[in-house]
Amino acid sequence: MTHIHKDFLKDKKHIHFIGIGGSGMFPLVQILHGMGYYITGSDNNPGDTINFERDKLDIPVTIGQCAENIKGADLIVHTAAIMDDNPELMAARESGVPTIERAELLGLVTSWFDNCVCICGTHGKTTTSAMLTQMFMECGMDPSAVIGGKLEAIGGSGRLGKSDNMVCEACEFEDHFLKCHPDVAVILNVDADHLEYFKTLENIIASFHQFAQMTSKTVIYNGDDENSCKAVEGVTGKKMITFGMSEKNDYYPKNIVHKDGRHSRYELHYHGENLGEVLLNIPGDHNIYNSMAAIAAAIESGCTPSQAIASAKVFQGAGRRFEIMGVNKGVTIADDYGHHPAEIEATLKAAKAMTEYREVWAVHQPFTYSRTAMLLNDFVRVLQIADHVVLSEIMGSREKNTYNIYAKDLADKIPGCVWFPTFEEMSQYVMSHAQPGDLVITMGCGDVYKCAKMMLKE
């Protein structure tokens, strides 16, 4: 894995982003804009992020992609989703201007910090990264951050701080995280995902192993998760710290109380010592794991245990992570980024535990043909946790439908499930059938949040 030299940007002034509206691009745009680079960008889909970049950051963004958009740039950055036949990418490669993929730019940025905490794992990365960033802010550590979702405390998903502390969400997709420079690695869990690239779970575990071995100081991992434990087997020369429910871990909870399905509290123990009571404003057992990982990373980075624990309750969740959007006609509309069966299961179980709601609706946009085809039976199983399921067509993103799979194939296996080709039809169907007191959650990592907005206006 080649890394870009940390002085790579020294002679660059104008950076152009192809796909500037992407959740992975936005935090890097915020950081480089904060450093004084002149930034331009283009995207095919208008949306909230682009509005923010245009209005708040004053960045010229073109909707639609054409060769002349790259004029004047010293560096061109593109996302993994940009196809080789994209007119801007083709022009960039022909121009001779340095052209890199987003993951390479992220890797470069992580090399500038002495304490870069990289948070990886199949599920929970964004929540944990956002929570740790909030903890660093509360503890006065002035962090830089790259998060895969929006955090209100930093006004977006990226931040440029003045300290040597950085929080970085590090994704295993196509081994992108191996381009990072982790000083502290947090491994939340290791599960089967991105199988179109990795092929087997063993290959995924091997990549996480490599990530842990690359880390310069400390590896914090989920001691209850068999695959995470396998991934760190044989990793040498690091401080190793575990967290989990069982008392064999370094950090573990006692006396967990879930209140009204929305809040939790527990005593955090470290090697038998009670460090204090953690209060969480985010629901579900999965967030107890996430919070222990964040607190452990904060303590390793120099926060006192009492500071780290006190700051956990300030965190109100990240954008698009079980985010309550509003209420219309007595129906509560929430939005969630979950797109893997394990994430959908955690969110829907947390939703069903919320005593104040009558019935739960899952409004899901399946993401990528490969994931839908390979994990079809798991999707069928977990979506049925909801009382009602409404599907959109599959969002193919960077793939062609060589799997010959359609939303109908998923809908046919779920009792009572319906699907529609457009968000308008979905939103009309839900709002004409949902009852006051119901909770409707739009779920997926594509643009299904637009459906939530339509339902609030219905």
PAVEX-445093 format. One record per residue: x, y, z of N, C-alpha, C in turn. Coordinates in steps of 0.02 Angstrom, whole numbers, padded with zeros to 5 digits, always signed. Each point is the difference from the previous one (the first is absolute). Example, Ala and Ser with C-alpha at 12.3 -4.5 7.8 and 13.67 -1.06 7.14 Angstrom:
% residues 2
+00660-00284+00390-00045+00059+00000+00045+00060+00000/-00018+00053-00036+00042+00059+00003-00039+00055+00037/
//
This chain:
% residues 458
+00043-00060+00000-00043+00060+00000+00045+00062+00000/-00004+00040-00052+00043+00060-00003-00034+00058+00037/+00039+00039+00035-00026+00059+00033+00027+00062-00034/-00040+00053-00001+00022+00064-00029+00043+00036+00051/+00055+00032-00022+00043+00036+00047-00038+00058+00033/+00015+00010+00066-00040+00049+00038+00005+00072-00027/+00052+00015-00041+00005+00068-00029-00031+00006-00069/-00039-00051-00019-00029-00003-00067-00038+00063-00021/-00033+00033+00048-00042+00058-00017+00037+00067+00001/+00064-00001+00019+00039+00062+00009-00006+00048-00060/+00004-00027-00061+00000+00044-00059-00068+00005-00033/-00053-00025+00034-00067+00002-00030-00040+00058+00029/-00041+00031-00043-00042+00056+00024-00074-00013-00013/-00015-00028-00059-00070-00009-00021-00015-00075-00005/-00046-00023+00042-00018-00071+00001-00072-00008-00025/-00010-00045-00049-00066-00012-00027-00025-00069+00020/-00062-00003+00026-00029-00063+00023-00055-00023-00048/+00009-00060-00029-00052-00029-00043-00044-00044+00046/-00063+00020+00009-00044-00034+00047+00004+00033+00069/+00001+00067+00000+00013+00039+00061-00055-00007+00052/-00059-00025-00021-00056-00007+00047+00003-00064+00041/+00048-00043-00013+00003-00065+00034+00017+00006+00074/-00026-00047+00041+00012+00005+00073+00074-00008+00017/+00038-00033-00043+00072-00007+00013+00040+00060-00022/-00027+00038-00048+00034+00059-00026-00009+00061+00047/-00061+00007+00026-00019+00061+00037+00050+00017+00057/+00018-00048+00044+00046+00018+00055+00069+00023-00026/+00024-00031-00054+00065+00019-00028-00004+00070-00030/-00057+00015-00032-00011+00067-00027+00002+00051+00057/-00034-00016+00056-00001+00046+00057+00070+00013+00027/+00041-00053+00006+00068+00006+00027+00044+00041-00047/+00000-00017-00064+00045+00034-00048-00022+00073-00013/-00066+00011+00002-00026+00068-00006+00024+00041+00060/-00002-00032+00059+00023+00034+00062+00075+00016-00003/+00038-00039-00038+00072+00011-00006+00016+00054-00052/-00052+00022-00037+00011+00055-00047+00008-00021-00073/-00012-00063-00016+00003-00020-00070-00061+00026-00037/+00009+00016-00065-00056+00019-00042-00033-00064-00025/-00064-00008+00013-00034-00063-00015-00057+00011-00049/-00004-00045-00050-00057-00002-00045-00025-00072-00001/-00060-00011-00027-00025-00068-00002-00058-00008-00048/-00018-00063-00011-00057-00015-00042-00035-00062+00028/-00064-00006-00016-00037-00059+00022-00061-00008-00046/-00025-00061-00004-00060-00011-00042-00064+00011+00038/+00003-00005+00067-00062+00004+00040+00002+00059+00047/-00048+00047-00006-00004+00052+00050-00020-00029+00068/+00014+00034+00054-00019-00026+00066+00024+00048+00054/-00013-00019+00063+00015+00043+00058+00074+00018+00004/+00044-00049-00013+00071+00013+00008+00023+00053-00050/-00023-00006-00061+00020+00048-00052-00026+00070+00017/-00061+00004+00026-00027+00065+00021+00045+00032+00054/+00023-00042+00047+00043+00024+00054+00067+00025-00029/+00028-00040-00046+00065+00018-00029-00005+00066-00039/-00056+00008-00036-00009+00062-00039-00014+00059+00046/-00047-00009+00046-00025+00058+00039+00046+00019+00057/+00023-00051+00038+00039+00015+00061+00075+00006-00016/+00025-00041-00047+00072+00001-00014+00017+00039-00063/-00052+00021-00037+00010+00040-00060+00042-00037-00053/-00011-00065-00005+00037-00041-00049-00041-00004-00065/+00032+00014-00058-00036-00007-00063-00011-00075-00016/-00063-00021-00001-00016-00070-00016-00043-00001-00063/+00021-00040-00049-00039-00009-00062-00041-00063+00005/-00064+00004-00015-00041-00061-00003+00004-00027-00072/+00021-00062-00006+00013-00029-00066+00076+00001-00011/+00025-00048-00038+00072-00006-00007+00022+00007-00072/+00048+00045-00010+00027+00008-00068+00073+00020+00005/+00036-00012-00055+00073+00007+00000+00024+00069+00025/-00037+00054-00019+00029+00066+00017-00003+00016+00075/-00037-00040+00039-00004+00013+00072+00068-00005+00035/+00046-00038-00029+00065-00010+00035+00050+00055-00015/-00018+00049-00043+00046+00054-00020+00034+00033+00060/+00066+00007-00004+00036+00038+00051+00020-00039+00062/-00024-00061+00007+00015-00038+00061+00072-00027-00001/+00033+00001+00060+00068-00031+00007-00007-00071+00024/-00059-00018+00026-00011-00067+00026-00074-00017-00010/-00013-00061-00023-00069-00022-00010-00012-00061+00043/-00055+00002+00040-00017-00054+00045-00067-00029-00021/-00005-00066-00003-00065-00030-00018-00018-00055+00049/-00064-00016+00004-00022-00054+00044+00006-00067-00036/-00006-00054+00039+00004-00068-00029-00059-00014-00046/-00055+00037+00011-00061-00014-00039+00004+00029-00071/+00049+00043-00013+00006+00030-00067+00026-00052-00049/-00038-00012-00053+00019-00051-00050+00055+00026-00046/+00038-00046-00030+00056+00019-00043-00021+00041-00061/-00064-00007-00020-00022+00037-00060-00030+00069+00017/+00009+00021+00063-00024+00066+00021+00039+00055-00038/-00035+00048-00032+00035+00049-00042+00053+00041+00038/-00014+00016+00063+00049+00039+00038+00061-00042+00018/-00013-00063+00019+00057-00043+00018+00043-00014-00061/-00032-00010-00058+00039-00011-00061+00041+00062-00017/-00030+00059+00006+00036+00063-00014+00057+00009+00049/-00013-00017+00064+00052+00007+00052+00061-00043-00016/-00014-00062-00021+00056-00046-00014+00039+00022-00062/-00037+00028-00048+00034+00024-00061+00040+00064+00013/-00021+00040+00049+00031+00066+00012+00069-00006+00030/+00016-00057+00030+00065-00007+00033+00001+00031+00070/-00056+00031+00022-00004+00027+00068-00005-00059+00048/+00035+00002+00058-00005-00056+00048-00073-00014+00017/-00020-00063-00006-00069-00021+00012+00001-00058+00049/-00034+00009+00057+00001-00053+00051-00070-00018+00023/-00006-00058+00029-00064-00023+00027-00007+00027+00071/-00062+00010+00021-00014+00029+00066+00038-00033+00057/+00004-00067-00001+00033-00038+00054+00074+00020+00006/+00031+00016-00056+00071+00019+00002+00008+00069+00033/-00048+00045-00015+00002+00066+00032-00011-00006+00076/-00048-00043+00019-00013-00011+00071+00063-00027+00034/+00032-00049-00032+00062-00028+00028+00052+00054+00011/+00007+00044-00048+00048+00056+00005-00017+00044+00060/-00063+00018+00007-00020+00044+00056+00016-00033+00067/-00011-00066+00006+00013-00033+00064+00074+00000+00017/+00044+00008-00049+00072-00002+00013+00025+00065+00033/-00042+00052+00002+00021+00065+00027-00007+00003+00077/-00030-00050+00031-00015+00004+00072+00038-00053+00041/+00022+00020+00060+00038-00047+00043-00045-00048+00036/-00063+00020+00012-00046-00046+00033-00063-00006-00044/+00005-00042-00052-00057-00011-00044-00036-00063+00023/-00061+00009+00025-00041-00058+00021-00043-00020-00059/+00013-00059-00027-00038-00025-00057-00051-00050+00024/-00063+00013-00016-00054-00043+00025-00025-00042-00058/+00008-00066+00006-00021-00045-00053-00046-00054+00028/-00028-00040-00045-00048-00051+00020-00056-00001-00051/-00036-00055-00003-00053-00005-00051-00059+00045+00018/-00015+00007+00065-00058+00040+00022+00020+00047+00056/-00032+00059+00002+00009+00045+00057+00055+00052-00007/+00034+00000-00058+00057+00047-00009-00020+00073+00008/-00054+00020-00033-00018+00071-00001-00022+00023+00070/-00042-00040+00033-00022+00018+00067+00059+00007+00047/+00046-00049-00003+00057+00001+00046+00048+00057-00016/+00012+00012-00065+00044+00056-00020-00029+00067+00022/-00066+00007-00010-00033+00063+00020+00003+00008+00076/-00012-00054+00036+00001+00003+00073+00069+00018+00026/+00052-00032-00028+00068+00015+00023+00019+00072-00017/-00021+00024-00058+00014+00070-00018-00032+00047+00051/-00063-00015+00017-00035+00041+00051+00037-00003+00067/+00024-00059+00019+00038-00007+00063+00063+00043-00002/+00037-00003-00055+00060+00041-00007-00017+00075+00005/-00056+00020-00030-00021+00070+00003-00014+00019+00073/-00039-00043+00034-00019+00014+00070+00061+00002+00045/+00051-00041-00016+00060-00003+00042+00052+00053-00020/-00020+00045-00046+00045+00055-00018+00060-00021-00041/-00007-00055-00038+00058-00027-00037+00004+00024-00073/-00046+00044-00021+00002+00032-00066+00018-00047-00057/-00041-00052-00011+00018-00051-00049-00014+00021-00072/+00035-00032-00047-00022-00001-00070-00042-00064-00006/-00045-00002-00049-00044-00059-00006-00023-00011-00071/-00006-00065-00017-00032-00021-00062-00051-00053+00020/-00064+00018-00006-00055-00044+00022-00044-00015-00060/-00029-00059-00003-00043-00020-00056-00071+00026+00004/-00014+00041+00051-00067+00029+00008+00008+00067+00033/-00054+00038+00003+00005+00068+00028-00006+00000+00076/+00040+00044+00031-00001+00008+00073-00013+00074+00013/-00055+00014+00036-00020+00069+00011+00055+00042+00032/+00036-00030+00048+00051+00036+00038+00056+00029-00044/+00010-00029-00060+00053+00026-00043-00028+00031-00065/-00066+00003-00004-00031+00031-00059+00018-00035-00065/-00009-00064-00002+00016-00038-00061+00031-00067+00018/+00042-00026-00043+00030-00066+00015+00076+00003+00000/+00028+00060-00010+00072+00008+00002+00018+00059+00043/+00060-00001+00028+00022+00057+00041+00076+00004-00001/+00026+00061-00003+00071+00011+00005+00014+00029+00068/+00037-00037+00041+00018+00025+00067+00072+00024+00000/+00022+00026+00058+00069+00025+00004+00046-00048+00039/-00028-00057+00021+00040-00047+00040+00026-00057-00043/+00036-00046+00032+00024-00060-00035-00049-00057+00003/-00061+00013+00026-00050-00053+00005-00045-00001-00061/-00010-00059-00027-00047-00007-00056-00043-00061+00011/-00065+00006-00016-00045-00058-00001-00016-00014-00074/+00010-00062-00020-00012-00017-00071-00042-00062-00005/-00056+00005-00035-00039-00060-00016+00035-00036-00057/+00021-00061+00012+00041-00038-00048-00039-00060-00026/-00018+00003-00065-00044-00052-00028+00039-00054-00036/-00022-00062+00010+00035-00057-00031-00018-00011-00073/-00049+00038-00026-00021-00009-00070+00061+00001-00046/+00008-00053-00040+00057-00006-00046+00067+00015+00033/+00005-00017+00065+00063+00009+00037+00022+00073+00006/-00048+00047-00005+00018+00071+00004+00036+00017+00066/-00021-00033+00054+00030+00018+00065+00074-00015+00004/+00025-00043-00044+00072-00016+00001+00043+00058-00026/-00033+00053-00025+00037+00060-00022+00009+00050+00058/-00032-00013+00056+00003+00046+00057+00064-00011+00041/+00013+00048+00046+00057-00004+00045-00025-00001+00072/-00026-00056+00024-00030-00001+00067+00053+00000+00055/-00010+00040+00052+00040-00004+00061-00037-00042+00051/-00066+00011+00003-00044-00042+00041-00052-00029-00048/-00007-00066+00000-00051-00032-00043-00056-00026+00045/-00062+00016-00017-00057-00027+00036-00036-00048-00048/-00006-00063+00020-00035-00050-00040-00065-00018+00035/-00056+00024-00027-00066-00007+00033-00028-00071-00008/+00009-00029-00059-00027-00067-00016+00024-00016-00071/-00001-00063-00017+00019-00022-00067-00053-00048-00025/-00033+00017-00055-00057-00039-00025+00006-00006-00075/-00040-00045-00030+00002-00010-00072-00035+00058-00036/+00039+00040-00037-00028+00053-00041+00049+00013-00057/-00022+00036-00050+00042+00015-00059+00029-00064-00029/-00042-00052-00003+00024-00065-00024+00015+00000-00075/-00028+00050-00036+00015+00004-00071+00075+00014-00010/+00032+00029+00052+00072+00015-00003+00040-00053+00040/-00020-00012+00063+00039-00044+00043-00009-00075-00014/-00058-00017-00028-00017-00071-00017-00015-00042+00062/+00044+00001+00051-00012-00042+00059+00010+00040+00065/-00030-00025+00054+00009+00031+00066+00073-00004+00021/+00035-00054-00019+00071-00008+00018+00042+00058-00028/-00017+00020-00062+00037+00055-00031-00013+00066+00037/-00062+00009+00024-00017+00060+00038+00041+00001+00065/+00001-00056+00034+00038-00005+00063+00074+00014-00012/+00027-00024-00056+00071+00012-00016+00014+00074-00010/-00047+00037-00031+00009+00072-00010-00001+00037+00067/-00046-00019+00044-00002+00031+00067+00065-00015+00038/+00026-00060-00009+00064-00019+00032+00056+00047-00023/+00002+00011-00066+00051+00044-00028-00007+00071+00027/-00064+00023+00007-00013+00067+00027+00026+00005+00071/-00015-00051+00041+00023+00001+00070+00076+00001+00004/+00032-00039-00043+00073-00005+00001+00034+00066-00023/-00035+00038-00043+00027+00065-00024-00002+00054+00054/-00041-00010+00051-00013+00052+00050+00063+00013+00041/+00014+00064+00015+00064+00015+00033-00001-00010+00076/-00058+00010+00033+00001-00003+00073-00046-00053+00031/-00065+00009-00011-00048-00038+00039-00056-00029-00043/-00020-00061+00015-00058-00030-00033-00054-00013+00053/-00059+00029-00011-00057-00008+00045-00051-00041-00038/-00018-00059+00025-00045-00043-00040-00053-00034+00042/-00052-00023-00035-00058-00031+00032+00018-00071+00020/+00010-00011+00065+00021-00065+00025-00055-00052+00000/-00063+00022-00012-00056-00047-00003-00010-00026-00071/+00032+00032-00048-00013-00015-00070+00055-00047-00027/-00022-00060-00016+00047-00053-00019+00044+00022-00060/-00031+00032-00050+00039+00019-00059+00051+00055+00014/-00018+00046+00046+00048+00053+00019+00059-00031+00037/-00014-00048+00043+00053-00034+00037+00046-00039-00047/-00030-00032-00051+00040-00035-00051+00044+00049-00038/-00028+00059-00014+00036+00050-00040+00063+00025+00035/-00002+00003+00067+00059+00027+00036+00049-00055+00023/-00017-00063-00013+00046-00055+00018+00067+00011-00034/+00053-00003+00040+00067+00007-00029+00022+00071-00014/-00041+00050+00018+00021+00070-00007+00050+00015+00057/+00058+00029-00018+00053+00009+00050+00020+00074+00006/+00028+00016+00057+00030+00066+00011-00050+00056+00012/-00061-00017+00017-00051+00052+00015-00027-00011+00071/-00026+00054+00028-00040-00008+00061-00068-00026-00021/-00023-00056+00029-00064-00030-00020-00052+00011+00055/-00058+00027-00018-00053+00014+00049-00065-00030-00026/-00038-00033+00044-00064-00029-00022-00058+00034+00036/-00058-00001-00035-00063+00024+00031-00054-00051-00018/-00052-00005+00041-00054-00046-00015-00043-00011+00061/-00052-00041-00008-00047-00011+00055+00030-00046+00054/+00042-00047-00020+00024-00049+00049+00059+00029+00041/+00005-00023+00062+00049+00028+00046+00072-00021-00016/+00008-00041-00051+00069-00018-00020+00033+00058-00038/-00040+00049-00021+00027+00058-00037+00029+00052+00048/+00044+00043-00027+00028+00054+00040-00054+00050+00021/-00043+00018-00048-00056+00045+00015-00065-00041-00007/-00044+00003+00050-00064-00035-00005-00053+00037+00041/-00065-00009-00018-00053+00036+00035-00031-00043+00055/-00026+00032+00051-00040-00036+00050-00064+00040+00010/-00053-00035+00022-00063+00033+00018-00027+00043-00057/-00008-00031-00059-00028+00036-00057-00074+00012+00010/-00022+00062-00011-00072+00015+00003-00019+00034-00065/-00049-00028-00037-00027+00034-00059-00064+00035+00020/-00002+00065-00010-00059+00038+00021-00042+00018-00061/-00063-00016-00001-00049+00016-00052+00025-00014-00071/+00049-00044-00006+00025-00018-00066+00044+00052-00033/+00006+00059+00032+00038+00054-00031+00067+00013+00033/+00004-00009+00065+00060+00017+00037+00026-00062+00036/+00064-00001+00014+00028-00055+00040+00047+00030+00052/+00010-00039+00052+00054+00018+00046+00033-00064+00025/+00063+00005+00016+00037-00058+00027+00061+00025+00038/+00026-00044+00044+00063+00016+00033+00056-00028-00043/+00050+00041-00014+00056-00024-00040+00056-00024+00047/+00020-00061-00010+00054-00028+00041+00063-00011-00042/+00057+00012+00032+00065-00013-00033+00041-00042+00048/+00016-00061-00019+00038-00046+00043-00030-00003+00070/-00067-00003+00005-00031-00008+00066-00015+00065+00035/+00027+00055-00025-00012+00065+00034-00058+00036-00034/-00047+00025+00040-00058+00037-00027+00023+00072-00017/-00001+00017-00065+00023+00066-00022-00055+00053+00005/-00063-00023+00007-00055+00048+00004-00059-00021-00043/-00055+00038+00006-00060-00017-00038-00002+00036-00067/-00010-00039-00052-00006+00028-00068-00074+00009-00016/-00019+00060-00023-00069+00012-00022+00001+00010-00075/-00043-00036-00036-00001+00004-00073-00068+00025-00025/+00002+00045-00048-00062+00023-00032-00011-00033-00067/+00032-00057-00011-00009-00039-00062-00021-00070+00020/-00049-00031-00035-00030-00062+00025+00038-00063-00020/-00015-00055+00036+00021-00066-00021+00066-00024+00030/+00006-00067+00007+00061-00030+00026+00061+00014-00045/-00013+00004-00066+00057+00011-00046+00034+00067+00016/-00038+00049+00026+00031+00064+00017+00037-00001+00066/-00014-00051+00042+00041-00009+00061+00071-00021-00021/+00003-00046-00049+00066-00019-00027+00035+00062-00030/-00036+00037-00042+00030+00058-00033+00026+00051+00051/-00039+00010+00054+00021+00050+00050+00061-00024+00039/+00003-00064+00016+00060-00026+00035+00063+00009-00042/-00007-00014-00066+00056+00008-00045+00023+00073-00003/-00048+00046-00004+00017+00072-00003+00032+00023+00064/-00027-00022+00058+00028+00021+00064+00071-00027+00008/+00011-00063-00019+00067-00029+00004+00049+00039-00043/-00021+00020-00060+00044+00038-00045+00014+00070+00027/-00051+00030+00032+00009+00067+00029+00050-00003+00057/-00006-00051+00042+00046-00008+00057+00071-00013-00025/+00007-00042-00050+00066-00014-00030+00031+00063-00028/-00042+00047-00022+00025+00061-00032+00012+00056+00049/-00013-00012+00065+00017+00050+00050-00058+00033+00036/-00063-00018-00017-00057+00024+00040+00001-00037+00066/-00022+00032+00054-00007-00037+00063-00063-00043-00006/-00002-00058+00036-00060-00042-00003-00064+00039+00017/+00004+00045+00050-00061+00035+00020-00022+00049-00054/+00048+00032-00034-00016+00045-00057-00033-00039-00057/+00030-00057-00016-00025-00040-00056-00071-00024+00014/-00011-00023+00061-00066-00026+00019-00052+00056+00001/+00019+00058+00026-00048+00056+00003-00018+00024-00070/+00048-00003-00046-00014+00027-00068-00044-00048-00040/-00006-00063+00020-00041-00048-00038-00073+00023-00002/-00024+00030+00055-00071+00018+00002-00016+00061-00043/+00051+00039-00018-00010+00059-00042-00017-00021-00072/+00024-00059-00019-00008-00022-00069-00072-00020-00014/-00030+00031-00052-00070-00012-00017-00009-00044-00062/+00055-00030-00023-00005-00042-00060+00028+00037-00061/+00016-00038-00052+00025+00028-00062-00058+00006-00049/+00007+00043-00050-00052+00007-00051-00012-00065-00036/-00063-00015-00015-00020-00061-00036+00014-00063+00040/+00010+00005+00066+00008-00059+00041-00059+00000+00049/-00055-00034-00020-00063+00001+00038-00017+00072+00019/-00001+00043-00050-00012+00071+00011-00075+00015-00007/-00030+00026+00054-00071+00018-00003-00007+00064-00042/-00037-00005-00055-00004+00057-00047-00059+00046+00015/-00053-00029+00030-00059+00041+00014-00062-00043+00006/-00058+00033+00010-00063-00035+00007-00050+00031-00049/-00038-00043-00034-00052+00024-00046-00062-00043+00011/-00057+00032+00013-00064-00035+00012+00007-00053+00056/+00040+00015+00050+00008-00046+00056+00049-00057-00014/+00028-00001-00061+00048-00053-00018+00071+00029+00007/+00043-00035+00039+00069+00022+00009+00043-00027-00058/+00039+00045-00031+00042-00020-00057+00073+00003+00023/+00036-00056-00007+00072-00003+00017+00038-00022-00062/+00066+00011+00002+00042-00019-00057+00062-00034+00026/+00021-00053-00034+00058-00039+00023+00040-00025-00060/+00065-00001+00009+00047-00017-00054+00009-00075-00008/-00028-00039+00046+00011-00073-00001-00014-00032-00067/+00048-00038-00027-00009-00031-00065+00025-00071-00002/+00026-00025+00056+00023-00069+00006-00049-00034+00048/-00015-00065-00009-00049-00032+00044+00013+00009+00074/+00063-00003+00021+00015+00008+00072-00019+00070+00025/+00008+00050-00042-00017+00069+00020-00075+00010+00001/-00034-00028-00050-00073+00005-00003-00031-00035+00060/+00029-00058+00017-00025-00038+00058+00008+00041+00065/+00059+00030+00010+00012+00040+00061-00048+00059+00004/-00010+00035-00055-00044+00059-00001-00073-00020+00011/-00023-00052-00035-00070-00020+00008-00015-00028+00069/+00048-00036+00029-00010-00026+00069-00004+00058+00049/+00044+00050-00010-00002+00059+00044-00067+00037-00009/-00024+00004-00062-00064+00034-00013-00058-00037+00033/+00001-00066-00005-00055-00040+00029+00000+00005+00076/+00058+00015+00029+00004+00005+00074-00026+00068+00025/-00013+00047-00046-00023+00066+00021-00075-00003+00014/-00016+00004+00064-00067-00015+00023-00053+00049-00025/+00022+00061-00020-00052+00050-00016-00029-00009-00070/+00027-00044-00041-00026-00007-00069-00047-00060-00008/-00049+00009-00044-00050-00052-00012+00030-00055-00044/+00017+00017-00063+00030-00048-00045+00059+00032-00036/+00046-00043-00023+00061+00024-00032-00001-00017-00074/+00014+00050-00041+00004-00008-00073+00073+00004-00022/+00023-00049-00037+00067+00004-00030-00008+00019-00074/+00027+00057-00019-00004+00023-00070+00072-00004-00026/+00014-00053-00037+00070-00017-00015+00018+00007-00074/+00058+00031-00011+00029+00003-00068+00061-00047-00001/-00007-00059-00031+00058-00046-00002+00057+00034-00039/+00062-00012+00024+00058+00033-00031+00049-00051-00028/+00012+00003-00063+00042-00044-00042-00032-00068-00013/+00006-00022-00062-00029-00064-00021+00037-00057+00034/+00067+00007+00007+00040-00055+00028-00021-00014+00072/-00006+00053+00041-00017-00010+00071-00070-00030+00005/-00048+00027-00040-00069-00025+00003-00003-00074-00019/+00037-00018-00053-00001-00070-00023+00034-00047+00050/+00059+00021+00024+00040-00044+00043-00030-00009+00070/-00034+00052+00025-00027-00003+00068-00077-00001+00001/-00030-00022-00056-00073+00004-00009-00038-00029+00060/+00017-00060+00021-00038-00033+00054+00007+00037+00066/+00058+00030+00011+00009+00041+00061-00044+00062-00002/-00004+00033-00058-00044+00058-00007-00073-00020+00013/-00020-00057-00028-00069-00024+00010-00014-00009+00074/+00048-00030+00036-00009-00014+00072-00005+00064+00041/+00046+00047-00011+00002+00058+00045-00054+00052-00016/-00018+00008-00063-00052+00049-00016-00067-00019+00032/-00010-00066+00011-00063-00023+00031-00007+00019+00073/+00054+00027+00030-00006+00025+00070-00051+00058+00001/-00002+00038-00054-00048+00056-00005-00070-00028-00010/-00051+00041+00016-00070-00021-00010-00020+00008-00073/+00032+00047-00035-00016+00012-00071+00065+00014-00037/+00006-00026-00061+00060+00011-00040-00018+00028-00068/+00031+00056-00019-00010+00030-00065+00070+00008-00032/+00007-00024-00061+00066+00002-00033-00001+00046-00061/+00060+00028-00014+00010+00034-00064+00037-00049-00046/+00011+00020-00062+00042-00040-00044+00071+00002+00028/+00042-00048-00019+00069-00004+00025+00041+00058-00029/+00039+00033+00043+00046+00052-00025+00066-00034-00019/+00015+00000-00064+00058-00038-00024+00067+00032+00015/+00001+00066+00007+00061+00038+00012+00053-00018-00052/+00056-00028+00024+00057-00011-00046-00005-00065-00039/-00057-00036+00005-00004-00067-00031-00048-00003-00059/+00010-00049-00042-00049-00019-00051-00038-00061+00027/-00064-00008-00019-00040-00054+00029+00014-00067-00035/+00061-00026+00010+00017-00065-00028-00031-00056+00042/-00029+00018+00059-00028-00050+00046-00073-00015-00018/-00028+00040-00045-00070-00008-00020-00046-00001+00061/+00011+00049+00045-00041+00003+00061-00039+00066+00002/-00061-00004+00026-00044+00059+00002-00034+00004+00068/-00026+00060+00016-00035+00009+00064-00056-00051+00008/-00033-00017-00056-00055-00047+00002+00022-00068+00029/+00062-00020-00015+00025-00065+00025+00004+00000+00077/+00017+00058+00028+00003+00007+00073-00071+00006+00028/-00042+00041-00032-00068+00012+00024-00041-00065+00001/+00009-00042-00051-00039-00062-00004+00012-00047+00059/+00056+00006+00033+00017-00045+00055-00021+00027+00068/-00024+00063+00002-00019+00031+00064-00076+00008+00002/-00033-00033+00046-00074+00004+00004-00024+00073+00004/-00047+00018-00043-00031+00066+00004+00043+00057-00028/+00059-00016-00025+00046+00052-00024-00024+00027-00068/+00008+00066-00010-00015+00030-00065+00062+00038-00024/+00004+00010-00066+00056+00040-00027-00025+00046-00054/+00035+00056-00009-00019+00050-00050+00062+00026-00035/-00008+00019-00064+00058+00026-00037+00021+00071+00020/-00045+00041+00029+00019+00069+00017-00012+00016+00073/+00039+00049+00025-00009+00023+00070-00069+00032+00009/-00026+00034-00052-00066+00031+00006-00053-00053+00016/+00002-00055-00038-00050-00053+00012+00009-00032+00069/+00062-00010+00020+00013-00029+00066-00027+00045+00055/+00015+00065-00006-00020+00046+00053-00076+00006+00003/-00033+00001-00058-00074+00003+00000-00030-00063+00031/+00029-00057-00016-00026-00064+00027+00006-00001+00076/+00059+00018+00025+00011-00003+00072-00045+00049+00037/-00003+00062-00025-00039+00050+00036-00075-00012-00004/-00023-00038-00051-00071-00015-00003-00017-00063+00040/+00050-00039+00021-00013-00061+00038+00023+00002+00073/+00050+00042+00015+00026+00003+00069-00052+00033+00046/-00001-00022+00062-00047+00026+00050+00036+00048+00048/-00036+00047+00030+00031+00042+00052+00032-00044+00053/+00060+00018+00022+00036-00040+00049+00050-00048-00031/-00002-00006-00067+00049-00045-00034+00067+00035-00006/+00052-00041-00006+00068+00024-00014+00020-00026-00069/+00018+00046-00045+00022-00019-00067+00075+00015-00006/+00040-00050-00018+00073+00011-00008+00020-00012-00072/+00027+00051-00032+00030-00011-00066+00070-00026+00012/+00018-00053-00037+00064-00034+00013+00039-00011-00064/+00065+00016+00003+00043-00013-00057+00054+00053-00005/+00054-00015-00037+00055+00048-00004-00001+00039-00065/-00055-00007-00039-00005+00039-00062-00035+00066+00014/-00052+00015-00039-00035+00064+00009-00071-00009+00025/-00012-00054+00038-00067-00014+00025-00023+00052+00051/+00048+00040+00028-00020+00053+00045-00047+00050-00034/+00003+00004-00067-00045+00045-00037-00073-00022+00009/-00009-00065+00008-00067-00028+00011-00027+00023+00068/+00045+00001+00051-00020+00024+00067-00025+00073-00005/+00036+00039-00039-00020+00071-00007-00068+00007-00035/-00011-00043-00050-00065+00001-00035-00057-00019+00048/+00012-00050+00043-00052-00021+00046-00017+00054+00050/+00049+00040+00019-00013+00054+00047-00043+00055-00033/+00003+00003-00067-00039+00052-00035-00068-00028-00023/-00007-00067-00003-00061-00032-00028-00064+00031+00029/
//
